[in-house]
């Protein structure tokens, strides 16, 4: 669905910035929690887990978190407590956004406010190592997504041309696809959400084998949030990731910088059976 509604943004990132699309990236569960937690913690539970930003902070990274609704972060005490240790937590932005509705007093929409807050953070800290997690909980109409496409495209075009992301691994994705819409969608649009990454040019030159392995896995392997968690942890120690190390077959949570079997099953990737697109006939009839 993103390819239809965000065509300009997707085309720019793919053609001008050589974005790598995870063609087999699969939703793990039915809701945002089921799909986000494995990404952040490597687990499907809130309780007593170490979050991705805590691990990056231990390595000296600045950490930042922003969202357009606080309903996700406010529902669990352990998750909320983790956010309190962020270097930047845009809680005041959340309060204003929820008070004024979809637009603020200047006429900006939620997605524009998120982009503006990200831009301000990056303008101050682009010279630092950072992990910035910007998340939209809003479930906009397809018309709203289509309307936002030029804003996203122009933002990325401007910031890439300015060199804002020259040392940044940019990850853009959705926790799950278009499931609640009047527009007819395919099974893959529902359960294979958009997920793509833009690598810095220096990374592709310095870590040629890691990049080649990532591209192969992105093109041919079934992947999920469990795998992206492991992949981002490898970013903390790329030299170690570059050492050949065969991953245990059949386990969920495998780094895309290391070879993942192309014959991997949904069960092996941690995806519940009822969502698995490998059984499309069953899904289509539900």
N, C-alpha and C positions, 0 to 999 in steps of 0.2 A: 504493500500500500504506500509506503514511503517513496517508492520509486515513481509512483503515479502523482502523489500529492506534493512531494519535495523534489521534483525532477530537476529544477535549476540548481539547487544546492548539491544534490547527488552528482549531477553531471559535472559541475565545477570541481568538486573534490576528487572525483574519479579521473577526469581527463586533464585537469590542470595541476593537481597535487598528487597524482598517482596513489590515491587511497586504495587500501587493500580491503576488500569486502569479505567478511566471513560468510561464505555462501551456505554453509551448513550450520549456522548459529541458530540454536533451537531454544524456545521457551521451555522452562523446567516445570512450571506449575501454572495454576489458573489466575494468579493475581500478582500484584507488584511485589509483595513481601516474598512470595515463593521464588521470584526471579532475581530480586535484588540481593537478598541475604547471602546466597552462595557466592555472588560476585564480591561482596564486601568482606565476608568472613570465611568462605570455603565451607560453610555449613548452612543448614536450613533452619537453624534455631537462633533466637536472639540471645539466649542465656549464656553468660560467661564465655563469650567469644571475643577474640582480638580482631578489631576492625582494621581494614586495609590502611586507613590513614594513621592508625597508631603505629603500625609497622614502618610506615614511611617516616613518621616523625622521629622514631628511634634512630633513623639513619640521617637525621639532620634536615629533612625536607620541611618546608612550610606547608601547612595543611589548611584548606578552606572548604567550606560547605555552604551551598545556597540552594533553596528550593522555593517554589511558588505557593505551596501549601504546607502547613506544619502538621497535617493530619498523620502523615507517616511517622515523622520523627517524634511526635508527641504521644504516640500510643504505647511506647515501651520505655520503661525507665532505664534499662541498660543501654539501649540505643541512644536515648536522650543524654545520658551521662557521658557517653563516649563523645558526643558532639561538643560538650562543654570544654573538652581539652583541645579542640581545634584552635589553631592560631587565629582563624577568621571564621566566625559563624554568623551568617547574615540573618540573625533572628529579628532584628528591627525591620529589615526589609520584608520579612514574612508578615509581621504584624500590620504593616502599612498595606501590603498587597491584599491581605484578607479583609481589611477594613473597607478599602475603596472598591473592591470588586475586580472586574476584568481589566478596567483601565484606571490609571491614576489621574491626579488632577491636571497633568500635562497632556493627557490623551494617550499616553503610552500604554500598550497592552502588556500583559504579563510576560510574554516571551521577549518583548523589547526591554522590559525592566531587568530580566535575567541576563540578557546579553550586555546591557549597560553595566550591571554590577560586576560581571565577569571582566569586562573591558577595564574597569577601574582597578580591579585587583591585579590584572596582568600588567597594566601600565606602571604599577608600583613595584612589582616583584618578578618581572620577566627575566631578570638577571639572576634570580635565585633558583635553587631546586625547589619544586613545589608539586604537591598533589592537590588539584582543585576539582571538586566534585560538584557540578551544577546539574540540578535535577528538576524536571517539571513533572508534577503529579497531575496536572490538568488533563482532562480527557476532552479535548476540543472537538468540534465538529470537523468533518472533512473540509468544509468550506473555510474554516479558520486555519487549518493546517496549510491549505493551498494558499491562503492569503498571507501566511507567514513566510512562505518559501522565499520570496525576494529579500526579505529582511535577513534571513539566515545566510543566503548566498552572498549578499553584499557584505555582511559582517565578516565571513570567512575570507572573502576575496580581499577586503581591505586589510585585515590583520595579517594574512599571509604575505601580502605585498609589502607591508611595513616591516616584516621580519619578526613579528611577535612570536611566532611558533617555530623559529629556526632551530631551537634546542628542545622542542617539546614533542612528546608523543601525544597526538590528538586522538581521542577515542570518542566516537559518536554512535549512539545506539538507542534502542528501545528495549524495555523489559519484556514486552510481548507485542504482538501485532494487532491488526484491526479486527476486533471480535464483535464489537457492538456498533454496527453501522447498518443503515438501510441499503447502502451500496453493496452489491454482490461481491463477495471476496472469495479467493481461493483458499484451500487448506494451508498452502505455504504462506500466504499473506497473514493468516491468523496465527500461525505457530512458528514461523521463521522470520522474526523481526529483523529490521535493518541493524547491522552492526558493521562498522568500518573503522579503520585506523589509518592515520597519516603519519608516516615516519619521517624524521629529519633526514636531509640528504647525507649528512655526515655518518649517520647510523648505517645507511645502506652500503656505504663505502667501507667503513671500519669493521662492520659485523656482517659481511656478505653471506656467510653460511647461515647465521641465525635468521637473517632476513629471507633467504631462500627457503629455509625450512618453514618459517612462518607462512610464506606465500603458498607453499604446497599444502600445508594443513588448512589454511583458509579456503583454498580452492576445492579440496577433496575430502576433508574430514568433518564428521559430525562434532559440533562443539557446543558448549553451554557456558553459563556464568561460572560454574565450578572451574572451568579451564581458564577463563579470563582472570580469575583470582590468582591462579598459579602463574599465569603469564606476567601479570603486573608485578608479582613478587620477584620474578626473575629480572625485571628491570632494575631492581636494587643491586643486583650482582651479575651484570652481563658477562663478565669474564668467566664466571663460574658456569653460567648457562651455556657458554660457547664450548665447554668441555663435553665431548661426546658422552652421553649418559642415557642409556635406554630406559624409557619409562615402563613401569609395570603395566602390562597389558590388562585390559578389562577394569581399570580403576577410573573412577570419576575424579576430575580435577587434574588435568595434565596440561603442562605449559605448551603453548603453540610454538615456542622456540625450540622444542624438541619433537621428534617424530611421533605423530599420532596415527594409529592404524586407520586406513581408509575404510576398512570393513567394520568399524566400530558401531555398536548398537546403541539404541536409546537407553537401555538399561545400564550399559557400561558408562554412558555419559551422564547418568543421574537424572534422566528425563522420565517422567511418569508415563506408563504405557498408554493411557487413554489419550494423551496428547501427541504421541509419536506419529510423525508424518510418514513414517515407513509403512504404516497401515492406513493409507489414504482412503481406501474404500470404506473402512469402518468409520472414519471421521466424517466423511461426506454424508453418510446416512444419518448421523446423529442430529 
